[in-house]
């Protein structure tokens, strides 16, 4: 039987990019949850796509919506819990009373234009706590089948779950101070003080394990539902986590905590970027068989069928700012040394992926050897229509993209297709329109259903085995997920303006056009 990697690289398919948080339904609390994912999966499967990219699900700190600066590489954010699918909450009178008291708030959250992460997450955590109390009384006290299933989950996930749960309990206990500001004895995961805390506050620590168990069950059911619909779930593994994270606290030797990673100058930043995230200690990691990363890859293959390796070039060479540096430098010099490190890392990824499909985010300033290695290892890299150029500066014909690649019109960090088109210099539009339409023009080409159709068609006709389109690019809207280099309330809070049922009516023409294009270009993936 073919693996997912073999299957997807042997045929021509297409997918939709829509963050889970953006998946609006009539039942959610204002942030998409696993129930939303099932509803959108059924709807999008009807269009003939093969996979849905939902972006990272990792938990973030209060006030932090960016999933690429998370508290953990392993734990799913409780904001994605489908509350009405939690048995213990349904059986808790106190939980039901609490949820009833939120009726007006939930209605307002559902009407919000942007996903109200903070309010929804706080409310769900309280509902889950009340459900957990019921679980302790009616399940754990008698070691029921569900209690034994919970214990089995905790045992199986212990390598990351114990450290995460302790970290989260301590974060609550110390009112979200950075772990570096905790009493000295608590700054070390392996200290006697932490073990005493674990014993004294067992109920609180186990609550965070319980929440992850609930989320794990919901995601597994959702993936089975998607599988029945012929859909793969495409997730993400961020390159780094926040300094104030369970990963760093529990694995300090794996990091150069005093150093900050970033990126050299590129199209997003003429002065380079400082990301405020700690650097890995790669010599230590390789000396320990990349164990931390092996655990991260194993975890991501539990969560997803396809996963995107964020900031792929960082595995070959990481741009690091040491303390006091105004300009960064790569942590490994020399092309061969960079090739060796990247190859060893990617071989590990493929070994741990066990047939799931990794996709390399190879955007920005990328050495040629990175992209050659991706093709050799059968790991698709990205081909973004607006950035693909020949050496002479002319836009590259998509039919010349490598088969082992993922072709797309935009990413979560760019303007949408419409935004890019409408903000483009007229001379640039003239050049790319000639490639897209094979027609010469003065560049005065408006964005409408006809121009959108031709742009999508060119990408769908590419040689790439996989194609991917942001939901906004299908329906032709301007709202973007993130604007790099900015901090604002609209970053990462994009929410679809329609539910699936409403989409069928409001965007009927666009959806019909897209479905017909999938048929025309041989990328339709209806389940037989």
C-alpha positions in Angstrom: 0.0 0.0 0.0 1.4 3.4 -1.0 2.3 5.9 1.7 0.7 9.3 1.8 4.0 10.8 0.5 4.1 8.3 -2.4 0.4 8.8 -3.2 0.5 12.6 -3.3 3.7 12.8 -5.4 2.4 10.3 -7.9 -0.8 12.3 -8.8 -2.0 15.8 -9.3 -4.0 17.2 -6.5 -5.0 20.6 -4.9 -5.8 21.9 -1.5 -7.2 24.9 0.4 -5.4 27.0 3.0 -7.7 28.1 5.8 -6.5 28.4 9.4 -8.6 26.4 11.8 -9.4 29.5 13.8 -10.9 31.1 10.7 -13.4 28.3 10.0 -16.7 30.0 10.9 -19.7 27.8 11.7 -23.0 28.4 13.4 -21.9 26.3 16.4 -18.4 27.7 17.2 -17.7 30.2 19.9 -16.1 32.8 17.6 -12.9 30.7 16.9 -13.0 27.7 14.7 -12.8 24.4 16.6 -12.6 20.7 15.7 -16.3 20.6 15.0 -15.8 23.5 12.6 -13.0 21.5 10.9 -15.4 18.6 10.3 -18.0 20.9 8.8 -15.5 22.7 6.5 -13.9 19.3 5.6 -17.2 18.0 4.3 -17.9 21.3 2.4 -14.4 21.5 0.8 -14.4 17.8 -0.1 -17.4 18.6 -2.2 -15.3 20.9 -4.3 -12.9 18.1 -5.2 -9.8 19.1 -3.2 -7.5 16.6 -1.5 -6.1 18.4 1.5 -6.7 21.3 3.9 -3.9 23.3 5.4 -5.0 24.6 8.8 -1.6 26.2 10.0 -0.1 25.4 13.5 -2.3 24.4 16.3 0.2 24.9 19.1 -0.8 26.7 22.3 0.1 30.4 22.6 0.4 32.6 25.7 -2.4 35.0 26.7 -2.3 38.0 24.3 -0.2 36.1 21.8 -2.0 34.9 18.7 1.0 34.0 16.5 1.3 30.2 16.5 4.9 30.6 15.3 5.8 32.0 18.7 4.2 29.3 20.9 4.4 28.0 24.4 5.1 24.5 23.1 5.8 22.5 20.0 3.6 19.6 21.2 0.4 20.8 22.9 -2.7 21.8 21.0 -4.3 25.1 22.0 -7.4 24.6 24.2 -9.2 27.3 22.2 -9.8 24.6 19.5 -11.8 22.4 21.9 -15.3 21.6 20.6 -17.0 22.2 24.0 -20.3 20.5 23.1 -18.4 17.4 22.3 -16.9 16.9 25.7 -18.7 14.2 27.6 -17.6 15.5 31.1 -18.9 19.0 30.4 -22.2 17.6 29.2 -22.5 15.6 32.5 -21.6 18.6 34.7 -24.4 20.7 36.0 -21.9 23.4 37.0 -20.4 23.4 33.5 -23.8 23.7 31.8 -24.8 26.5 34.1 -21.5 28.3 33.3 -22.0 27.9 29.6 -25.6 29.1 29.9 -24.3 32.3 31.5 -22.2 32.9 28.4 -25.0 32.9 25.9 -24.8 36.6 25.2 -21.0 36.5 25.1 -21.0 33.6 22.7 -23.4 35.3 20.4 -21.2 38.4 20.4 -18.1 36.3 19.8 -19.8 34.6 16.8 -20.6 38.0 15.3 -17.1 39.4 15.7 -15.2 40.2 12.5 -11.9 38.9 14.0 -11.4 35.8 16.0 -11.6 36.8 19.8 -8.9 34.3 21.0 -8.4 35.6 24.5 -12.0 35.7 25.6 -12.9 32.4 24.0 -9.9 30.5 25.4 -10.5 31.8 28.9 -14.1 30.6 28.8 -13.2 27.2 27.4 -10.6 26.6 30.0 -13.1 27.3 32.7 -15.7 25.0 31.1 -13.0 22.3 30.8 -12.0 22.7 34.4 -15.6 22.1 35.5 -15.8 19.1 33.2 -12.5 17.9 34.7 -14.0 18.0 38.2 -16.8 15.7 37.0 -14.3 13.4 35.4 -12.3 13.1 38.7 -15.5 12.3 40.7 -17.2 9.9 38.3 -14.3 8.4 36.3 -11.0 8.6 38.1 -12.4 7.7 41.5 -13.5 4.3 40.2 -10.7 3.9 37.6 -13.3 3.5 34.9 -12.5 2.6 31.3 -12.2 6.3 30.4 -10.0 6.9 33.4 -7.7 4.0 32.2 -7.7 5.5 28.7 -6.6 8.8 30.1 -3.8 7.1 32.1 -2.7 5.3 29.0 -2.6 8.5 27.0 -0.5 10.2 29.7 1.9 7.3 29.7 2.3 7.2 25.9 2.8 11.0 25.7 4.9 11.3 28.8 8.1 12.5 27.1 6.5 15.9 26.3 3.3 15.9 28.3 4.7 15.9 31.8 7.0 18.9 31.1 4.3 20.8 29.3 1.7 20.2 32.1 4.1 21.2 34.8 5.1 24.3 32.9 1.5 25.3 32.4 0.6 24.8 36.0 3.6 26.8 37.1 2.7 29.6 34.6 -0.7 29.8 36.3 0.8 29.6 39.7 3.2 32.4 39.1 0.7 34.5 37.2 2.4 34.2 33.8 5.8 35.4 34.8 8.6 34.2 32.6 10.1 31.0 33.9 13.4 32.9 34.1 11.8 35.0 36.8 10.5 32.1 38.8 12.3 31.2 42.1 15.7 29.6 41.2 14.6 26.1 42.2 11.7 26.2 39.7 13.9 27.3 36.7 15.1 23.7 36.3 12.6 21.1 35.2 14.6 18.4 36.9 14.9 20.1 40.3 13.5 18.7 43.6 11.4 21.8 44.0 9.6 21.0 40.7 9.0 17.4 41.8 7.5 18.6 45.1 5.3 21.1 43.3 4.1 18.2 41.0 3.2 16.1 44.0 1.5 19.0 45.9 -0.5 20.3 43.0 -1.2 17.0 41.2 -4.8 17.9 40.4 -3.8 21.1 38.6 -0.9 19.5 36.7 -3.2 16.6 35.6 -5.8 19.1 34.5 -3.6 20.3 31.7 -2.9 16.7 30.7 -6.7 16.1 30.7 -7.3 19.0 28.3 -4.7 17.6 25.9 -6.3 14.2 26.1 -9.7 15.7 25.2 -8.1 17.6 22.3 -6.3 14.5 21.1 -9.6 12.5 21.0 -11.3 15.3 19.1 -8.6 15.6 16.6 -8.3 11.9 16.0 -12.1 11.7 15.4 -11.8 14.6 13.0 -9.0 13.0 11.1 -11.0 9.8 10.7 -13.9 11.9 9.4 -11.6 13.6 6.9 -10.2 10.3 5.8 -13.8 9.0 5.1 -14.2 12.1 2.9 -10.9 11.5 1.1 -9.2 14.5 2.7 -5.8 14.9 4.3 -5.1 17.3 7.1 -2.1 19.6 6.4 -0.5 21.0 9.5 2.6 22.9 10.4 5.7 22.5 12.6 7.1 25.9 13.6 10.9 26.2 13.4 11.2 27.6 16.9 9.2 28.2 20.1 9.1 31.1 22.4 11.9 31.5 25.0 9.2 31.4 27.6 8.0 28.0 26.5 7.7 24.5 27.9 10.2 23.2 25.3 13.0 25.6 26.3 12.3 25.2 30.1 12.3 21.4 30.0 15.1 21.1 27.4 17.5 23.9 28.2 20.7 22.1 27.1 19.2 21.9 23.5 19.2 25.7 23.2 21.5 28.7 23.1 19.2 30.7 25.4 21.3 33.9 25.2 21.1 34.0 21.4 18.2 35.1 19.2 17.4 33.7 15.8 16.2 35.7 12.8 16.8 36.2 9.1 19.2 38.2 6.9 17.8 41.0 4.7 15.1 39.8 2.3 12.0 41.1 0.6 10.2 41.5 3.9 13.0 43.4 5.7 15.9 45.3 4.2 17.8 45.2 7.6 17.1 41.6 8.3 14.7 40.3 11.0 15.1 39.6 14.7 12.4 37.1 15.8 12.9 37.2 19.5 13.1 33.4 19.6 16.0 31.3 21.2 18.6 29.6 19.0 19.1 25.9 18.9 22.4 24.4 20.1 22.9 22.2 17.0 26.1 20.5 18.1 24.3 19.4 21.3 21.3 18.3 19.4 23.3 16.2 16.9 25.4 14.7 19.8 22.1 13.5 21.3 20.8 12.0 18.0 18.4 15.0 17.4 16.2 13.5 20.1 14.2 16.7 20.7 13.4 17.1 17.0 12.7 13.4 16.7 10.0 13.8 19.3 8.7 16.9 17.6 8.4 15.1 14.2 6.7 12.0 15.8 4.2 14.3 17.5 3.4 16.2 14.3 2.8 13.0 12.4 0.2 12.1 15.1 -1.5 15.4 14.5 -1.4 15.7 10.7 -1.1 13.7 7.4 1.0 16.4 5.7 3.2 18.8 7.6 5.1 22.0 6.6 8.6 22.4 7.9 8.7 26.1 8.7 11.9 28.1 7.9 13.5 25.1 6.2 16.8 26.8 5.5 17.3 27.2 9.2 18.1 23.5 9.4 21.0 24.0 7.1 22.2 27.3 8.6 20.5 29.4 11.2 20.9 33.2 11.3 21.8 34.1 14.9 22.2 37.3 16.8 24.6 36.8 19.8 24.2 39.1 22.8 25.0 42.7 21.9 25.1 42.0 18.1 23.6 44.6 15.8 24.1 42.3 12.8 23.7 38.5 12.9 25.7 35.7 11.3 25.1 32.1 10.3 25.9 29.5 12.9 27.7 27.2 10.4 30.0 28.4 7.7 30.9 26.8 4.4 28.5 25.3 1.9 29.5 21.7 2.4 29.0 21.9 6.2 25.6 23.4 5.6 24.7 20.7 3.2 25.8 18.0 5.6 23.8 19.4 8.5 20.6 19.9 6.4 20.9 16.4 4.8 21.3 14.7 8.1 18.3 16.6 9.5 16.0 15.9 6.6 17.0 12.2 6.6 15.9 12.1 10.2 12.6 13.8 9.3 11.8 11.2 6.6 12.7 8.4 9.0 10.4 9.7 11.7 7.6 10.8 9.3 6.9 7.1 8.5 5.3 7.8 5.1 3.6 11.1 6.0 4.5 13.9 3.6 6.8 16.7 4.8 6.7 20.0 2.8 9.6 22.4 3.0 9.0 26.1 3.4 11.9 27.3 1.2 10.9 30.9 0.6 13.1 33.9 0.8 16.9 33.9 0.2 17.5 30.1 -0.3 20.8 28.6 -1.5 20.3 26.4 -4.6 21.6 23.3 -2.9 18.6 23.4 -0.5 16.1 23.1 -3.4 18.1 20.5 -5.2 18.1 18.4 -2.0 14.4 18.7 -1.6 13.8 17.3 -5.1 16.3 14.5 -4.5 14.6 13.6 -1.2 11.1 13.9 -2.6 10.2 16.7 -0.2 8.1 19.3 -2.0 9.2 23.0 -1.7 7.1 26.0 -2.5 6.5 27.7 -5.8 4.7 31.0 -5.3 3.5 32.4 -8.6 4.5 36.0 -7.9 8.1 35.1 -6.8 9.1 32.5 -9.4 11.4 34.2 -11.9 13.9 33.1 -14.5 17.5 34.4 -14.4 16.5 37.2 -16.8 13.8 38.4 -14.5 10.9 37.1 -16.5 8.1 35.2 -14.7 8.7 31.5 -14.8 6.2 29.4 -16.7 4.4 27.2 -14.1 4.6 24.2 -16.4 8.4 24.3 -15.8 8.1 23.9 -12.0 9.5 20.6 -10.7 7.0 17.8 -10.1 8.2 17.5 -6.5 6.9 20.9 -5.5 3.8 22.7 -4.2 2.6 25.5 -6.4 0.5 28.3 -4.9 -0.7 31.9 -5.4 0.0 33.2 -1.9 0.9 32.2 1.7 -0.4 33.2 5.1 2.3 35.9 5.2 1.5 37.6 1.9 -1.3 39.7 0.4 -4.1 37.7 -1.1 -4.1 37.1 -4.8 -6.5 40.0 -5.2 -4.5 42.3 -2.9 -1.3 41.5 -4.8 -2.9 42.1 -8.2 -4.5 45.4 -7.2 -1.4 46.8 -5.6 1.0 45.7 -8.3 2.9 48.2 -10.4 1.2 48.5 -13.8 4.4 47.5 -15.7 4.8 44.4 -13.5 1.1 43.5 -14.1 1.7 43.8 -17.9 4.6 41.4 -17.7 2.9 38.7 -15.6 -0.3 39.0 -17.5 1.5 38.2 -20.7 2.8 35.0 -19.1 -0.6 34.1 -17.7 -2.8 34.9 -20.7 -0.3 34.8 -23.6 -1.7 38.3 -24.5 0.1 41.6 -24.6 -1.5 44.4 -22.7 -0.8 47.8 -21.2 -1.2 46.4 -17.7 -4.7 47.9 -17.1 -6.2 44.5 -16.2 -8.8 44.6 -13.5 -9.2 41.9 -10.9 -12.5 40.1 -11.7 -13.7 36.5 -12.0 -12.2 36.2 -15.4 -8.7 37.3 -14.5 -8.9 35.3 -11.3 -9.8 32.2 -13.2 -6.8 32.5 -15.5 -4.4 33.0 -12.7 -5.7 30.0 -10.8 -5.7 28.0 -14.0 -2.0 28.7 -14.7 -1.1 27.4 -11.2 -3.3 24.4 -11.6 -1.7 23.6 -14.9 1.8 23.7 -13.4 3.9 20.6 -13.3 3.8 20.6 -9.5 2.3 17.5 -8.0 0.5 19.6 -5.3 -1.2 23.0 -5.7 -2.6 25.0 -2.8 -4.8 28.1 -2.6 -5.8 30.3 0.3 -9.5 30.4 0.8 -9.4 34.1 0.2 -7.8 33.5 -3.2 -10.7 31.2 -4.2 -13.4 33.7 -3.2 -11.4 36.8 -4.4 -11.2 38.8 -1.1 -8.5 41.0 0.4 -8.4 39.9 4.1 -5.0 38.5 4.9 -3.9 36.2 7.8 -0.7 38.0 8.7 1.5 41.0 7.8 5.1 40.2 8.7 7.0 42.8 10.6 3.9 44.3 12.1 2.0 43.9 15.4 -1.7 44.4 15.2 -5.0 43.0 16.3 -5.7 41.8 12.7 -2.7 39.5 12.5 -3.6 35.9 13.0 -7.3 36.7 13.8 -8.7 36.3 10.3 -12.1 34.8 10.3 -14.1 33.7 7.3 -17.1 36.0 6.7 -19.3 33.0 5.9 -20.1 29.5 7.1 -20.0 26.7 4.5 -23.7 27.0 3.9 -23.4 30.8 3.4 -20.4 30.3 1.2 -22.4 28.2 -1.2 -24.8 31.1 -1.8 -22.5 34.2 -1.5 -19.6 32.8 -3.5 -21.4 30.4 -5.8 -19.8 31.7 -8.9 -16.3 31.6 -7.5 -16.7 28.1 -6.1 -18.3 26.8 -9.4 -15.4 28.3 -11.3 -12.8 26.6 -9.0 -14.5 23.2 -9.2 -14.6 23.4 -12.9 -10.9 24.3 -13.1 -10.0 21.3 -11.0 -11.9 19.1 -13.5 -10.3 20.9 -16.5 -6.7 20.5 -15.1 -7.1 16.9 -13.9 -6.8 17.8 -10.2 -10.3 16.8 -9.0 -10.2 14.5 -6.1 -13.7 13.3 -5.4 -13.8 10.2 -3.3 -15.0 7.3 -5.3 
